Amino acid sequence: MTLIAPDSTTVVRTTNGPVRGTTDGPVHVWKGIRYAAAPTGDLRFRAPTPSEPWTEVFEADRFGAVEPQSRLAAIPLGDDIRMDEDCLSLNVWAPGAGAAGASGRPVMVWIHGGAYFRGASSQPVYDGRALAENGDVVVVTLNYRLGVFGFVDFSSLSTDEHRFDTNVALQDMIAALRWVQANIAAFGGDPNAVTLFGESAGGGAVTTLMTMPSAHGLFHRAIAESSPATSVYNQDRAAGIANTFLEILGGAGDAADRLMSATTDELLAASEELFARIPRETPGTLAYVPIVDGELVPDYPVNAFWNGTAERIPLLIGTNKDESSLFKLMKSPLMPIEPDVIRAMFAEISAEHPDLELPDQARIEAAYSGLATEDDALGLTRDFGFRLPTLWIVEAHSRYAPTWLYRFDYATPMLRALEIGATHATELPYVFGNIAHGPKEITYLLGGLSTGRKVSARMQHRWIEFAKTGAPVGLDGEPRWDAYDRFGRDSLVIDKHDRVVRDLDGPLREAWGEQVIAFT
């Protein structure tokens, strides 16, 4: 077991005050550093504000509190983790020389996933030590507001006494990125070489932040893993979700007063019910998503990519081969898998957008064997929720900036035996180099650990090279992965042995056509 102890060489002066980290082998670690004031009291549902400075050394030796949420065994938040609305903190891992004054290392800033509703930077899979050590990079992970606290738009309910802002969680992320710009050099990082990366909701945040004017210049490369890029709604839909939440919350009196006086537990209980209710009543939609408010988020992100108004920076983006099987295993309401429900979903999209030329539904169903089996339905929802939004962004962004497309196919014998394969989020341990967490880890019970370590080494190398150079160059002897263009359409398939495939998604484009399809 590695000794982690306070170290005088890890005292760093930030713009808010001094912080002292710990030493974890060759890596220095700072945890729980506040990057904004507590979003509590009058600041609940408001944009983040700067935190008060401090003069005493802050002991950055444990993770900060995470946004209140129900605990799931599938999403371990870490040991001794507190929950509190006061959750806006971040963590830094830097190679040892970083605290001694070295500078210029690339910076990788991670945004965790969890359907904009769960998760935290303290999850063991996101421990940044291996990535920082193996890549000689500075790794930053952050907490942001979740669920009703960060992703419900109550702005229409603002009064003279209570004001509510839009997209407060996205504004949390921007505040954290501004903190990085102001402070990361003191940790040995280069503020001019910041790569923003994230998965699932975190990947969706990445693709959305790329289109937000207020995020301009705060990062210089982007990696989006399994981004639900089209799960971004307009203010009408957002207002309907807010009203549904208020109905669930209940209570007498003015709506604004009720929101501000409700306890954390009351808000969380109503948040849980809303999370399940929205996709049940309108399959294919989510309760918590970014909102097109016309200012912070001027347009739907996919539109911005097509119009060329997204940040023209290098982008690495992709999905997993079997995204939907995890949602089936967890009995999650987020991904519809019954044929009748899927058909109802498309009928509602058609009714909402009568002018939209939807592809022939019979042709789509034929591409999935007529939805004859559950696996066929899972394939359709996988593509509608993740692969197609990724392809729409790739086809657009590659016209303006270097873009690389991948698909993660690797699954251990155990995951194949469980019939979930390379499902949603299974690439994360390989990216962070944390592929075996301890004796309770079941992923490798049937073998595959040696191969997994090789997959992780290859994947980390490409992700790190992208952060360093803007191109995901592979290890010696690995296939050359060219940037995506409309002529070659190269994709890297990450598996036991990686390969580059031309036009991997040709059949998908043929079945669905070029039209962007989404709830708004």
Long-range contacts (C-beta under 8 A, 24 or more apart in sequence): 4-29, 6-59, 6-61, 7-99, 9-99, 9-100, 10-99, 11-57, 11-99, 12-99, 12-186, 12-187, 13-186, 14-179, 14-182, 14-183, 14-186, 15-53, 15-179, 15-182, 15-183, 16-51, 16-52, 16-53, 16-54, 17-53, 17-54, 17-55, 17-56, 17-57, 17-58, 18-54, 18-55, 18-56, 18-57, 18-58, 19-57, 19-58, 19-60, 20-57, 20-58, 20-59, 20-60, 20-61, 21-60, 21-61, 21-92, 21-99, 22-60, 22-61, 23-96, 24-93, 24-129, 25-129, 25-133, 26-95, 26-96, 26-133, 27-93, 27-94, 27-95, 27-96, 27-128, 27-129, 27-132, 27-133, 28-93, 28-94, 28-95, 28-96, 28-98, 28-99, 28-187, 29-91, 29-92, 29-93, 29-128, 29-129, 30-60, 30-91, 30-92, 30-187, 31-60, 31-61, 31-62, 31-63, 31-64, 31-89, 31-91, 32-60, 32-61, 32-62, 32-63, 32-64, 32-89, 32-91, 33-58, 33-60, 33-64, 33-89, 33-90, 33-91, 33-92, 34-64, 34-88, 34-89, 35-88, 35-89, 35-90, 35-142, 35-175, 35-176, 35-179, 36-88, 36-172, 36-175, 36-176, 36-179, 37-88, 38-85, 38-86, 38-88, 39-85, 39-86, 39-87, 39-88, 39-145, 39-149, 39-168, 39-172, 40-85, 40-86, 42-260, 44-85, 44-149, 44-259, 44-260, 45-149, 45-154, 45-164, 45-165, 45-168, 45-259, 46-163, 46-164, 46-165, 46-168, 47-165, 47-168, 47-171, 48-88, 48-168, 48-171, 48-172, 48-175, 63-89, 63-91, 63-120, 63-121, 63-122, 64-88, 64-89, 64-143, 65-89, 65-143, 66-120, 66-121, 66-122, 66-143, 67-120, 67-143, 67-144, 67-145, 67-146, 67-147, 67-149, 67-150, 68-149, 68-264, 68-265, 68-267, 68-268, 69-117, 69-118, 69-119, 69-146, 69-147, 69-268, 70-118, 70-268, 70-272, 72-118, 74-330, 75-114, 75-118, 75-119, 75-123, 76-123, 76-124, 77-119, 77-120, 77-122, 77-123, 78-120, 78-122, 78-123, 78-124, 81-120, 81-122, 84-264, 85-145, 85-149, 85-264, 87-143, 87-144, 87-145, 88-143, 88-144, 88-145, 88-172, 88-175, 88-176, 89-142, 89-143, 90-121, 90-140, 90-141, 90-142, 90-143, 90-176, 90-179, 91-121, 91-122, 91-128, 91-140, 91-141, 91-142, 92-138, 92-139, 92-140, 92-184, 92-187, 93-127, 93-128, 93-129, 93-131, 93-132, 93-138, 93-139, 93-140, 94-132, 94-138, 94-139, 94-187, 94-188, 94-189, 95-132, 95-133, 95-136, 95-138, 95-188, 97-188, 98-138, 98-187, 98-188, 98-189, 99-187, 99-188, 101-188, 102-188, 103-185, 103-188, 103-189, 103-190, 104-188, 104-189, 104-190, 104-193, 105-136, 105-137, 105-138, 105-188, 105-189, 105-190, 106-135, 106-137, 106-138, 106-189, 106-190, 106-193, 106-194, 106-195, 106-464, 106-467, 106-468, 107-137, 107-138, 107-139, 107-140, 107-180, 107-184, 107-189, 107-190, 107-191, 107-193, 107-194, 107-195, 107-467, 108-135, 108-137, 108-138, 108-139, 108-140, 108-194, 108-195, 108-197, 108-463, 108-467, 109-140, 109-141, 109-142, 109-176, 109-177, 109-180, 109-194, 109-195, 109-196, 109-197, 109-219, 110-139, 110-140, 110-141, 110-142, 110-197, 110-198, 110-202, 111-142, 111-144, 111-173, 111-196, 111-197, 111-198, 111-202, 111-203, 111-205, 111-206, 112-141, 112-198, 112-199, 112-201, 112-202, 113-198, 113-199, 113-200, 113-201, 113-202, 113-203, 113-226, 113-425, 114-146, 114-200, 114-201, 115-200, 115-201, 115-275, 115-286, 115-288, 115-334, 116-146, 116-147, 116-150, 116-151, 116-169, 116-201, 116-204, 116-286, 116-288, 116-289, 116-290, 117-146, 117-147, 117-151, 117-201, 117-271, 117-275, 117-287, 117-288, 118-146, 118-147, 119-146, 119-201, 124-434, 124-437, 125-428, 125-429, 125-432, 125-434, 125-437, 126-428, 126-432, 126-434, 127-432, 127-434, 128-432, 130-432, 130-433, 130-434, 130-460, 131-431, 131-432, 131-433, 131-460, 131-464, 134-433, 134-460, 134-464, 135-460, 135-463, 135-464, 135-467, 135-468, 137-464, 137-467, 137-468, 138-184, 138-187, 138-188, 138-189, 140-176, 140-180, 140-184, 142-172, 142-173, 142-176, 144-169, 144-172, 144-173, 144-176, 145-169, 145-172, 146-288, 147-268, 147-271, 147-275, 147-287, 147-288, 148-245, 148-267, 148-268, 148-270, 148-271, 148-274, 148-288, 149-267, 149-271, 150-288, 151-287, 151-288, 151-289, 151-290, 152-238, 152-241, 152-242, 152-245, 152-274, 152-287, 152-288, 153-235, 153-238, 153-239, 153-241, 153-242, 153-291, 153-293, 154-242, 154-256, 154-259, 155-293, 156-235, 156-239, 156-242, 157-242, 157-255, 157-256, 157-259, 158-256, 159-254, 159-256, 161-256, 161-257, 162-256, 162-257, 162-259, 162-260, 164-256, 164-259, 166-291, 166-293, 166-295, 166-296, 167-290, 167-291, 167-293, 167-296, 167-297, 170-205, 170-208, 170-209, 170-212, 170-290, 170-296, 170-297, 171-214, 171-296, 173-205, 173-209, 173-215, 174-209, 174-212, 174-214, 174-215, 174-218, 177-215, 177-218, 177-219, 178-218, 180-218, 181-218, 192-220, 193-220, 193-221, 193-467, 193-468, 194-218, 194-219, 194-220, 194-221, 195-219, 195-220, 195-221, 195-222, 195-223, 195-466, 195-467, 196-221, 196-222, 196-223, 197-222, 197-223, 197-224, 197-225, 197-463, 198-223, 198-224, 198-225, 198-227, 199-225, 199-226, 199-425, 199-427, 199-428, 200-225, 200-226, 200-227, 200-228, 200-424, 200-425, 201-228, 203-227, 203-228, 203-229, 203-317, 204-228, 204-229, 204-231, 204-232, 204-289, 204-290, 205-290, 207-301, 207-305, 207-317, 207-393, 208-232, 208-290, 208-297, 208-301, 210-301, 210-304, 210-305, 210-310, 210-311, 210-313, 210-315, 211-297, 211-298, 211-299, 211-301, 211-304, 211-305, 211-309, 211-310, 211-311, 212-296, 212-297, 212-298, 213-298, 214-296, 215-311, 216-311, 219-311, 219-313, 220-313, 221-313, 221-314, 221-315, 221-316, 221-466, 221-467, 221-470, 222-311, 222-313, 222-314, 222-315, 222-316, 222-317, 223-315, 223-316, 223-317, 223-463, 223-466, 224-315, 224-316, 224-317, 224-390, 224-393, 225-317, 225-318, 225-319, 225-427, 225-428, 225-431, 226-318, 226-319, 226-320, 226-323, 226-386, 226-424, 226-425, 227-317, 227-386, 227-389, 227-390, 227-393, 228-286, 228-385, 228-386, 228-389, 229-301, 229-302, 229-389, 229-390, 229-392, 229-393, 230-300, 230-301, 230-302, 230-388, 230-389, 230-392, 230-516, 230-517, 230-518, 230-519, 231-285, 231-286, 231-289, 231-385, 231-518, 231-519, 232-289, 232-290, 232-291, 232-292, 232-297, 232-300, 232-301, 232-520, 233-285, 233-289, 233-290, 233-291, 233-292, 233-519, 233-520, 234-291, 234-292, 234-520, 235-291, 235-292, 235-293, 235-294, 237-285, 237-519, 237-520, 238-291, 241-274, 241-278, 241-287, 244-274, 244-277, 244-278, 245-270, 245-271, 245-274, 248-273, 248-274, 248-277, 276-333, 279-333, 279-334, 279-336, 280-333, 282-348, 282-519, 283-336, 283-341, 283-342, 283-344, 283-345, 283-348, 284-336, 284-345, 284-348, 284-349, 284-384, 284-385, 284-519, 285-519, 286-334, 292-520, 300-518, 300-520, 301-393, 302-389, 302-392, 302-393, 302-396, 302-516, 302-518, 303-516, 305-392, 305-393, 305-396, 305-397, 306-392, 306-396, 306-516, 308-399, 308-400, 310-396, 310-397, 310-400, 311-401, 312-400, 312-401, 313-401, 314-401, 314-402, 314-403, 314-404, 314-466, 314-470, 314-471, 315-393, 315-397, 315-401, 315-402, 315-403, 315-404, 316-403, 316-404, 316-406, 316-463, 316-466, 316-472, 317-390, 317-393, 317-394, 317-403, 317-404, 317-405, 317-406, 318-390, 318-405, 318-406, 318-407, 318-408, 318-491, 318-492, 319-382, 319-386, 319-387, 319-390, 319-407, 319-408, 320-386, 320-407, 320-408, 320-409, 320-422, 320-423, 320-424, 320-425, 320-426, 320-427, 321-407, 321-408, 321-409, 321-411, 321-421, 321-422, 322-378, 322-382, 322-411, 322-420, 322-421, 322-422, 322-423, 322-424, 323-382, 323-385, 323-386, 323-387, 323-423, 323-424, 324-378, 324-379, 324-381, 324-382, 324-385, 324-423, 324-424, 325-378, 325-419, 325-420, 325-421, 325-423, 325-424, 326-420, 326-423, 326-424, 326-425, 327-381, 327-424, 328-374, 328-378, 329-418, 329-420, 329-423, 335-378, 335-381, 335-382, 335-385, 336-377, 336-381, 337-374, 337-377, 337-378, 337-381, 338-377, 339-371, 339-377, 342-371, 342-377, 342-380, 342-381, 348-519, 349-517, 349-518, 349-519, 352-519, 352-520, 353-520, 356-515, 356-517, 357-515, 358-515, 358-517, 359-511, 359-512, 359-513, 359-515, 359-517, 363-511, 364-511, 364-512, 366-511, 367-507, 367-508, 367-511, 367-512, 383-508, 383-512, 384-517, 386-424, 387-505, 387-508, 388-508, 388-512, 388-517, 389-518, 391-505, 391-508, 391-509, 392-516, 394-484, 395-486, 395-514, 398-483, 398-484, 398-485, 398-486, 399-486, 402-470, 402-471, 402-483, 403-483, 403-484, 404-466, 404-471, 404-472, 404-481, 404-483, 404-484, 404-492, 405-484, 405-489, 405-490, 405-491, 405-492, 405-504, 406-491, 406-492, 406-493, 406-494, 407-491, 407-492, 407-493, 407-494, 407-504, 408-494, 409-493, 409-494, 409-495, 410-451, 410-452, 410-455, 410-494, 410-495, 410-496, 412-443, 412-444, 412-446, 412-447, 412-448, 412-451, 412-452, 413-446, 413-447, 413-448, 414-442, 414-443, 414-444, 414-445, 414-446, 414-448, 415-443, 417-446, 427-459, 427-494, 429-456, 430-455, 430-456, 430-459, 430-460, 431-456, 431-459, 431-460, 431-463, 433-460, 451-496, 455-494, 455-495, 455-496, 458-494, 458-498, 459-494, 462-492, 474-498
